[in-house]
């Protein structure tokens, strides 16, 4: 895609940045994130920290972060509810979401802002680069970096229109989020469901992935263990099943079809060749992890499809499951 002209670039002051937090043990990460936003050369109009049902953390954050607007999640517990609380607190024409353990690059906000000069652009997201602590395990395939909330091998390397944005690094026009009544799931693929629902309502709108609008995402050692890897794959597979029930399987799995047909087989071949030709043990480990990860994800999808209402509740759905289709918004022309 051709980047918009810089002459028509939207201002970063039109953007409200929302950081969602819930865990006391990630206080140092949250502090680093808030300080990083404050030191950026391009400042947002406001920085909002949403604390998810943790009164002690809320009081601590409110006392420590004088430059941020600290609010509590007034909706159901979970990331979706926290994001909706951030939306309600925001005043900018664009709302950008970033995790509490992620730090923006200097190019992040301006790279997001420039695309909003195009009226057809409904949302813009960017790349998420993992910062492994202490280091990436040899067996962990880049094709599965989505397991730790980061950009994965197979995503576009230049700005492209995409089906959905990454939860750790995404932004939307506030009026569209409000018209959609925000996020509907609390955990697992909540951003995917929202993005598909947005495009179903306004088919002429675009969601743009801009790799250079990058954030750095901390990945602690406990997220890079094989058991957690498989558990997360299983959960995400179940989340895809829930999203398929909500918005239709064709759209919910459109990106995944290409990923499983092209990206994963190529990753298995590359891993095996690395082991055979260079005697690299990690190559065989990565090939094995790709096969195991796909199997675990598929199992999660199959099991959740047997009881989708239960799977939806486990992911923060609180609506009437039987009436979920009836509540879908009708298609509108530009709001």
N, C-alpha and C positions, 0 to 999 in steps of 0.2 A: 504494500500500500504506500501511496505517496503521502509524506507528512504534510500537514497544513502549512500555509505560509506563516512565517514568524511574525509578520506584520499584524496578523489578526489573532495573535496568541492571547488566550484568556489569562487573566491575572491569577497568581497563586493566592492572592488575598480573597479570591472568591471561593476558596476551598476550606471546608471544615474537616480537620483530621480527627478521626476517632480511634482511640486505642482502648481495647477491651482487656480487662484484667480480672483475675479471680483468685490467684494462688499467692499466699504469703511467701512461699519459698522462692517465688520468682521476683521478689522485691528488687534485687540488684539489677535484674534485666529490665524491669519496668522503669527504674530510675535512669538507667543508661538510655533507654528509649526516649523518655521525656527530655532528658538533657540534649540528646542528639537532635530532636526536633527544634529545640530552642536555639541551637547553634547553626542551623542551616542557612546558607546564603539567601535562599528564597523562602520566606516565611508564609505559612498558611494564615488565613483570616482568624482562625481559632484552633486551639488544640483541646480536645475533649477526652478525658479519661473516664471510662465507664467501669465501675467496680461491680462485679456480678455476685450479689448476695453474700457479701463478706463485710459486715459492719466494721470490724477491726481494721481491715485493709482500707476501707473507705475513709475512715478517720485519719489513718496514717497518711494516705495519699493527699487528702485535702489539706493537711497541715504542711506537707513537704513540697507540694507542687503549686507554688503561687502563680506560676505563669500559665497554668492549665485550668480549665473548667472541669472540676471533678464531680461526677454525678453517680448515683446508684442506678442499677438496673431495676426498673419498676415493673418489668414484665417477668415471665416465667424464667427460671434459672436456665442458663445456657447461652451459648455464643449468639444465637439468633436473637434472643430477647435482649441481650446486651447491645447488640448492633442496632436494634430498634430503639432502645433508649438513647443511644447516641444520635440517631436520626432525629428524634424529637428534640434533643438539646441543640442541634445544629442550626445555624442561621445562614451558612454559605449556600450558594447556588449549586455547589458540588460537594458531595460528602465522600471522603476517602477513608478507607479502613486499612489498618495495619496492626499486626499482632504486638503484644506487649514484650515479646522477646525478639523483636526485629528492629533494625536500625536503618533509616533511609539513607540512600546515597545522595550526594549533592544534586544529582540530576533528576531525582525522583519527582518532586512537585512540578517543576517546569515541564518535564517530559509528559506528565499527565495533563497539565493545563493546556498545552498547545493544541491538543486534539479537540478540546471543547469549543474551539472556534468554528467547528463544523456542526451545524444544527442537527444533522442526522445521527451524531455520535451520542449514544445514551450512557455509555460507560467506558472507562479506560482502566486497564490494569497493567502490571509490569512483571518483570522477572523477580524471582526469589532465590537468592544464592545461599546455599547452606554454609554455615560456619561450624564445622565439626569440632567437637571438644571431647578428646584431644585431637583426633584425626579420623578421617573417613575409614571405616573398616574395608579391608581389601575385598570382602565378599559382597559388599552392598552395591547393587547395580544402579547406575545413574538413571536407568529407565524407571526405577521405582522411587525416585526422590520425592514423589508426591506423598509417599508414606510419612515423611517427616515434614510435610507442608511446604515443599520447595519445588521450583521448576524442574522438570524432568527431561531426559533425553527424548527427543521426538517432538518437542514443542517448537513453534516457529522461532527463527533466529532473526527475523526482521519484523517490523510492524505488520500485523495481520488481523483481519476480522476473525473472531472466534465465537464459539458457542457460549462459553462461560469464562469468567475471570477467576483468578486465584484469590481465595479468601484472605490470605496474608497480605495481599497487595492489590486492592481494587478500589475503584471510585465510580460514582454514579451521579447523574443529575438528581438533585434532591426532590424536585417536583415529581419525577417518575417513581422514585422510591415511595413517596407519600401516596401517590395514586395507586400503587400496588399494595399498600398497607404493609410494606416492609417484608422481612424474612418470615417464613412460616415454619421452619425447622430449627431446633435448638442446637443440634449437633449433626455433623456428617452430611456433606454435600448441600448444605443450606444455600450456599452461593450459587451452586449449579441449578438448583430448583428455581431460585429467583431469576437468574439470567434467562433460563428457558421461558419462564412465565412472562418476563418482560418482552421477549421477542414474539411470543404468541400474541400478546396484546398489541404490540406496535411492530409489525413485520418490517417496516421501512427503517427501523432504528438499527444502529450498529454497536457492537461491543468490540473494542480494539485492544489487542495485546501488544504492548510496546516493551520489548526486552530491556531496552536501556533505562526504562523507568524502574530501576532496580532497588531492592532492599536486601539487607543481609540478615539472615535468620539463624539464630543460635540453635544448634542441635547437640544437646548434652549426650553423654555416653549411654544413659539409660534408654534413649530412644533408638539406639543402634544395636540392639540385641536381637538375635534371631527370633526368639519367642514373641517379642513385641512387634517385630516386623510382620510375622504371620497373623498375629491378633489384629493388627491394624488393617491388614489386607482384608481379613474376614469382615471386619466392621464396615469398611468402605464398600465392600461388595453388597452388604445388606443395605447400605445407604443408597446405592444405585438402584436397588430393587424398589425402595420406597419412592425415590424420585420418578422411576418409571411408572409407578402407580399413579403418581400425582400429575405428571405432565405428558405421559405417553412414552413407551419404550423406544420408539424410533428416534425421538429427539434426545431422550435421556442417555442413549447409548451410541449416538452418532459418532462422537469422537473416539469412543472406546473400540468401535469396530476396526477402524484403521490402526489404532494402537496395538490391538492384539494380532492383527493380520500382518503388519509390516514391522513395527518397532520391536516388539518382543522377540519374534523369530530371529531378527537381525542381531539382537543383543545376545541370544543364546549362541548363535554361530560365532560371534566375536569372542565371547568368553571361552568357548571350547578351543578356538584357534589360538588364543593367547596361552592356554594351558599346553596345547600340543606343540606349538612352534617355539614358544619362549619358556616353557616349563614354569609358567606363572600359576601357582596354586590358587591365587585369587580369581583367575579367569574361570576355573572350574566352579569355584564358589559362587561367582556372579551368575553363571549359567544355571546352576542349581537353584539359586535364590529366585531367578526369574520364573522358572517352572513352578517352584513351590508357591511363590507369591500369586501367580495366576490361578493356581489350583485353589488356594485359600480364598481369594477374591470371588472366584466362581462358586465355591461352596457357600460363602456368605450370601451371595445373591440368590442362590437356589433355596436356601433355608428361609430367608426373609420373605421370599415369594409364597412360601407355604402359609405364612401368618403375617401378612403385610401390616395389618393394623397394630399388632404387637410390636413389630419392628419399627413402625412409625412412632409409637409412644416412647420407645427406647431412645429415639432420636429427637425427642422434644416436641412431637406433634401433640397438640391439645385440642384440635378441632373435632368435628363430627366426621369420622372416617367414611361412613356410608354416604355422606352428602358432599364429599370432597369435590366431585366433578361439577356438581350443581353450583358451587361457589366460584367456579372459574370466571374471571372477568370477560366480558365480551370485547371483541376487537374494536379499537377506536382509531381514529385518525389522529395525527399529532396533537398532543394536549396543549 
